[in-house]
């Protein structure tokens, strides 16, 4: 759909959305705390949206977490050329987005960090500037120099780790409320399962009906330009999938 399509209205209650995607440095603190494994999984019901029943952690998901911290960190090395995780804090990676995480790990991290995953409607609200329905987080116009899009955007045909830029490096591309990297860098996981069309009407909604893929938003550093539009949505990620262009950002309750 185009960004001017008003066929899918949504209402969202007040919420907070982190300015930045989850960075390696933040995720490292999670790992150091021994979290993200089967023996230190979130408590049942944590990480819930306060107005959406059944949106918290389900204890049956525990087995989808790594058995040990060593197994977790091994899983974070999903791409030798452009994974951001390193076993020790080194170089400039600590401020790059954490990629190669699964949906379960993203959920567990946000819950541990006092937040939760944003619903698709909440993410869209932030990227589109609410009722402004912005074409891109920065507004209208295809000025891709504002996007966190340093690979295909600069004409390269092969993407590398350096194309995953430090979060907040392109403030000209920030959204209406100052959120960085809503277009590019890594796809951002949301709470929702992917369905071919939105739930209507959407009043603090999330699609919790089990499907195969989770919704991701925002495009990435090595995709095509049209994927950077605020209205673009995709669902190519199984909840246990991990990719070098996949990450997340946390939301927080205001109630």
N, C-alpha and C positions, 0 to 999 in steps of 0.2 A: 504494500500500500504506500501511497505517497504521504508526505508529512502534512499535507492539507486535508487528508481524509478524516472526517469527523464522525465516521460511522461506528466508532468503538469508544464511546465516552467512558471515563473512569473517574471515580472519586477516591481519594486517599486521605486518611487522617494525617495529622502532623507527625513527622518522623525526622530523624537525622540520618544523613548519609555521609560516610567518611569522605574527606576531601581527596584522599589518595587511595589507589589500589593497595592491596596487602603487599608489603615489601618483603624482601628476603630477610632484612634485619628484624622486622616484627615477627615473621614466621619463625625465625631462629629462636626467639624467646619462648615461643610456644613449644618448640622441640626441646629446648633446654629444660623446660619445666616437666618434661616427660609426657607431654600430652600428644593426642593424635594417634594413640595406639588402642588396641582392644582392652587393655587393662586400665586405661585412663580415658575412657570414652565419656562424652557428655552425659549428664544425668538425664533420664527420660523426661521429655517435655521442655528441656531448656532450649534457648535459642528460638523461642516461638514469637510470632507476631501476636500482640495482645488482643487483636480483634479477629483473628482467624483460628478457629478451632482446629486442632490436629496439626498445627504447623510446626510444633516443636520436635526435638530429637526423638526418634523411635528406637528403642533399645534393640530391635531386630536388625538395625543397621550396624551394630557394633562389630560384627564379623567382617564388614567391608573396610574396616580400618586395619592398618598393618599390625602384625603380631608384636613387633618390637620396634624400638626407636631406630635400630640399625636397618630394619626392613623399610621403615618409613623414609629415611634419608636416601636409601638406595632407590626407592621409587621416584624420588624427586629428581633423579638424574635420567630423565626420559629422552634427552636429546643431547648428544655429546657436543654438538656445535653451538647450541643456543639455549641450554638450560641455565637458569640463574642461580640455582642452589650450589653452594660449595660447602664442604664439610667444616671448614674453618672460615671465619670472617676475613675476607681478603679483597683487595682491590675495590672497585666501585660497585660491586654487585649488591651490597647491603641496601642501597636505595633504589634498586631496580625492582620491578614487580616480581613477586614469586610466581613462577610458572610451574607447569607439570604437577599441579595439585588436582586431586579428584574433588568431586562435589561434596563427598562426605568429609574430606579434610577441610574444605573451605567452610562448611557448616560448623564443624567442630571448632575450628579456629575462631570464628566470629562469636560463637557461644562462649568460649573461654575468655575472649576479649571483652565480654560484656555486651555483645551485640547480637546480630543475626544476619542472615542473608536477606537482601532486599527482595520484595516481590517484583515481578516484571513491571507491574503498573507503577510502582514507586520509582524504579530505575528509569522508566520512560519519562516520568514526570520531571525528574532532575535533568535528564539529557535534553528534553524538549523545552525546558524553561516554563513548565506548567502550561497555562492556557496560551502562552505565546506560540506554542507548537513550532519551535525552531527547527529548521531543516537540519542544522548541525548544532552541536552544543554551543558554539560561538555565535550562532545566528544563521543568516542565509549566505549563500555564495560558496563556491567550491574552492576556497583557498586552503589547499591541503597542507600548506606550510604551517598552519595552525594545529594540525593533527599530529598525534604521536605515531608517525607513519614514516619512519626514516628509511625504510627498505625500498619497497616499490615506489614510494614517493620520490626518492632521489634517483630513480632509474636503474637501481641495482636489480640484477636477476637472481642473485643468490643472497639470502638473508643470513646475518650472523648475530652473535650475542650483542654486539655493539648497537644493533638496530633496536633492541629493547632498551629504551632510554630511561634515565633516572626519572622517577615520578615527579610531576610538576615542572618538567623542563620547558614546557611550551605554554606559558600562562596566557598567551593570546588566544589559545584554543579552549580556555576554561568555560564551563557552563555559566548560566545566569547567576547561580549562587556560589561560584568559585570552585566548583568541583573540577579537578584536573584529569586529563587523559580519558575522558568519556568517549573519545573517538580515537581508537588505535591503541597501541602498546599491546595489551592482551584482551581477549574476549573476557567478559565478566559474567560469572555464574550467578544465576538468580534462584530464588526459592522454587519457582514454578516448574512443573513438567511441561513439555512442549506439546501444544495442540495446534492444529493448522489455522485456527482462528481464535480470537480472544473470547473469554467468557463475557456474556452480555446479559444483564447489566453488570458492571464491575464496581462494586462498592466495597473497598478494602478487600479485594479478592486476590486469590492465588489459585492456580490450577493444581490441585493436590491429587487429582485422579491419576493413579500410577500409569505411566506410559513407558517409552523406551529412552527418550532423551530429555535432558533438562534444557531450559531456555538459557541462551547466552546472548549478551547484548554488547554493542560498542565497537565491533570490528577489532582488527589486530594490526600488528606492525608489518605483516607481509601479505595482506589480502588485497582485494580490488577496492577502488575508491568508493563505489556505491555502498559498500558495507559499513561505511563510517557514518551514514545518515542516522539521525536520532531515531527515526521510525523503523530502522531495519532490525529485524529479529531473526534468530536462527536457533536450530535445535539439533546440532550435529553431535552433541556430547552425551554419551551414556554416563550415569552418575559415577561409575568407577573409571571413566576414561581420563587420560592425562596427556596433555599436549604442550609443546613449547610456546604456543600462542594462547594459552588458557590460564586465567587467574581469577581473581575475585576482589570485591570490595564489600565492606560491612555496612549494614544499616543499624540504627539504634532507635529504641523506643523513646518517645517523648512523653508518654502517659505515666 
